Amino acid sequence: MGDDNINRLVGIIADRFAAIAPPLIRPHAENGWLYFGGTVFPFAENYYEAGGGDEAVLAVSVKALNEFQDEVSELTHEPWPGEHSQPKAAGAIEDRILYLWYGSREAPVLECMPVDFSC
């Protein structure tokens, strides 16, 4: 996946995070970086360090989802998006569609809209 596609993917992921974010946090992307709250996450850099490909997309996306959760929980002083504890960030790729969620796959506490990165 080239730089343009990674930058586009990071922008889409930022939009997915924004759709589930509490009002005090407005995730956005710029040049392969994700910004949310006080966190700056080097998505593209992590992707290339992980070797590229679908497995890197999944690993880095779940890592970003976890960092996003930590930032929201820190800012809200709540175990977001859980009630008593933080559910685990998780994800999967099926047919070049990225799925991200918190909790179990069968009964997620919160999930992002899927991301088709086949283009």
WOFENQUI-V764428 format. One line per field, one symbol per residue. ss: DSSP state (~ for helix, > for strand, _ for the rest). psi: psi as a letter, one per 20 degrees, with the letter a starting at -180 (. if undefined). A space follows every 50 residues. Layout:
ss->???
psi->???
This chain:
ss->__~~~~~~~~~~~~~~~~~~_______>>>__>>>>__>>>_~~~~~~~_ __~~~~~~~~~~~~~~~~~~~~~~~~____________>>>>>>__>>>> >>>____>>>>___>>___
psi->prgghgggghgggghgghhiqrhipnqrqpljqpppcjpoomggghghhi irrghgggghghgghggggggghghikqmpjrhhrpqpprrqpplkpppp rpbqhhmqhpqqqqooki.
